[in-house]
C-alpha cells in the first residue's frame, strides 16, 4: 500500500493536464549565501533548469523579517 506522500510525489511529477505523461525529475533547494536557488534535476542528477531564486529568510535580521511581513492599520476600520 502506497503512502500519501508517494501519491503526492507522483502527482507532483505529473502536474495538472499531463495526460498521463510522466516527467522524471526532482527539485532541490541549493543554499547560496543569502539566497536559495531551486533547481530541477533529472533522476540521474543532471541539471535541467533553475526554477526559482529567493532570499533565504533565515539570512534576514529580526528587523528585516518584521518589515517584510507588512502591517494593516485597523484604526481606519474601527473609528472611535
Residue frames as qw, qx, qy, qz and C-alpha x, y, z in Angstrom:
[[0.000, 0.889, 0.459, 0.000, 0.00, 0.00, 0.00],
 [0.429, 0.424, -0.016, 0.797, 1.44, 3.38, -1.03],
 [0.246, -0.521, -0.442, 0.688, 1.66, 6.22, 1.44],
 [0.220, 0.904, 0.339, -0.139, 0.02, 9.57, 0.79],
 [0.165, -0.795, 0.324, 0.485, 3.40, 11.26, 0.28],
 [0.398, -0.094, 0.772, 0.486, 4.25, 8.82, -2.52],
 [0.319, 0.681, 0.648, 0.120, 0.91, 9.60, -4.19],
 [0.006, 0.948, 0.073, -0.309, 1.62, 13.31, -3.83],
 [0.330, -0.548, 0.544, 0.542, 5.14, 12.94, -5.26],
 [0.401, 0.230, 0.786, 0.411, 3.77, 11.10, -8.29],
 [0.193, 0.852, 0.487, -0.008, 1.05, 13.71, -8.78],
 [0.174, -0.866, 0.141, 0.447, 3.62, 16.48, -8.41],
 [0.406, -0.242, 0.669, 0.574, 5.75, 14.91, -11.14],
 [0.313, 0.471, 0.751, 0.341, 2.80, 14.73, -13.50],
 [0.038, 0.175, 0.022, -0.984, 1.31, 18.15, -12.81],
 [0.508, 0.503, 0.491, -0.498, -2.11, 19.18, -14.00],
 [0.636, 0.680, -0.048, -0.361, -3.07, 18.38, -17.55],
 [0.233, -0.545, 0.760, 0.267, -0.20, 15.95, -18.03],
 [0.817, 0.309, -0.174, -0.456, -2.49, 13.50, -19.84],
 [0.991, -0.101, 0.087, 0.017, -0.57, 10.51, -18.49],
 [0.635, 0.571, -0.308, 0.419, 2.89, 11.73, -19.50],
 [0.697, -0.664, -0.096, 0.254, 5.32, 11.47, -16.59],
 [0.299, 0.844, -0.309, 0.320, 8.23, 13.81, -16.12],
 [0.874, -0.270, -0.243, 0.323, 11.18, 12.18, -14.41],
 [0.295, 0.574, -0.263, 0.717, 12.79, 14.98, -12.46],
 [0.538, -0.604, -0.481, 0.337, 13.29, 16.22, -8.94],
 [0.061, 0.855, -0.021, 0.515, 13.60, 19.69, -7.48],
 [0.685, -0.332, -0.377, 0.527, 16.19, 20.58, -4.85],
 [0.107, -0.987, -0.027, -0.118, 16.92, 23.77, -2.95],
 [0.752, 0.141, -0.176, 0.619, 20.55, 24.87, -3.02],
 [0.304, -0.909, -0.136, 0.251, 21.56, 27.48, -0.42],
 [0.627, 0.362, 0.063, 0.686, 23.94, 30.08, -1.87],
 [0.165, 0.170, -0.230, 0.944, 24.90, 32.85, 0.55],
 [0.281, 0.198, 0.452, -0.823, 21.78, 34.84, 1.36],
 [0.600, 0.225, -0.321, -0.698, 19.84, 33.16, -1.48],
 [0.631, 0.024, 0.766, -0.122, 18.04, 29.88, -2.01],
 [0.344, 0.385, -0.582, -0.629, 18.26, 28.55, -5.56],
 [0.765, 0.129, 0.557, -0.296, 15.66, 25.97, -6.55],
 [0.210, 0.474, -0.694, -0.499, 16.88, 23.75, -9.38],
 [0.912, 0.163, 0.138, -0.351, 15.34, 20.94, -11.37],
 [0.106, -0.504, 0.839, 0.176, 17.42, 17.78, -11.90],
 [0.743, 0.101, -0.555, -0.359, 16.84, 14.55, -13.78],
 [0.898, -0.410, 0.041, -0.154, 16.64, 11.37, -11.70],
 [0.870, 0.122, -0.109, 0.464, 20.31, 10.85, -12.67],
 [0.411, -0.738, -0.099, 0.526, 21.13, 14.24, -11.05],
 [0.428, 0.207, 0.364, 0.801, 21.71, 16.04, -14.35],
 [0.032, 0.424, 0.210, -0.881, 20.88, 19.75, -14.38],
 [0.283, 0.607, 0.689, 0.277, 17.71, 20.77, -16.24],
 [0.083, 0.682, 0.178, 0.705, 16.97, 24.35, -15.17],
 [0.103, -0.072, -0.520, 0.845, 16.79, 26.93, -12.39],
 [0.163, -0.595, -0.730, -0.293, 13.14, 27.23, -11.33],
 [0.321, -0.899, -0.240, -0.175, 13.31, 29.83, -8.55],
 [0.478, 0.200, -0.372, 0.770, 15.69, 32.24, -6.81],
 [0.395, -0.818, -0.257, -0.329, 14.65, 33.78, -3.49],
 [0.019, 0.628, -0.525, 0.574, 16.18, 35.34, -0.41],
 [0.563, -0.178, -0.771, 0.236, 16.75, 32.92, 2.45],
 [0.411, -0.781, -0.186, -0.431, 14.53, 34.24, 5.26],
 [0.808, -0.483, -0.157, 0.300, 16.97, 32.90, 7.87],
 [0.577, 0.209, 0.002, 0.790, 19.58, 35.31, 6.48],
 [0.082, -0.730, -0.179, -0.654, 17.46, 38.37, 7.32],
 [0.110, 0.135, -0.601, 0.780, 17.86, 40.19, 10.60],
 [0.009, -0.496, -0.797, 0.344, 14.94, 40.28, 13.03],
 [0.145, 0.572, 0.115, -0.799, 14.18, 43.87, 11.98],
 [0.222, 0.262, -0.631, -0.696, 14.15, 42.91, 8.27],
 [0.096, -0.237, -0.963, -0.084, 11.87, 39.92, 8.94],
 [0.072, 0.587, 0.593, -0.546, 9.34, 42.15, 10.71],
 [0.176, 0.530, -0.172, -0.812, 9.47, 44.77, 7.92],
 [0.155, 0.122, -0.813, -0.547, 8.84, 42.13, 5.23],
 [0.052, 0.374, 0.908, -0.181, 5.60, 40.99, 6.89],
 [0.124, -0.428, -0.363, -0.818, 3.80, 44.28, 6.39],
 [0.011, -0.294, -0.705, 0.645, 1.01, 45.59, 8.57],
 [0.101, -0.596, -0.600, -0.525, -2.54, 46.88, 8.44],
 [0.042, -0.089, 0.357, -0.929, -3.74, 49.99, 10.21],
 [0.169, -0.462, -0.868, -0.070, -7.00, 48.81, 11.77],
 [0.027, -0.410, -0.370, 0.834, -7.81, 52.26, 13.18],
 [0.260, 0.140, -0.362, -0.884, -9.45, 53.21, 9.89],
 [0.423, -0.217, -0.815, -0.331, -11.81, 50.24, 10.25],
 [0.474, -0.573, -0.634, 0.210, -12.68, 50.95, 13.89],
 [0.093, 0.532, -0.086, 0.837, -13.07, 54.70, 14.37],
 [0.232, -0.240, -0.722, 0.606, -13.68, 55.84, 17.93]]
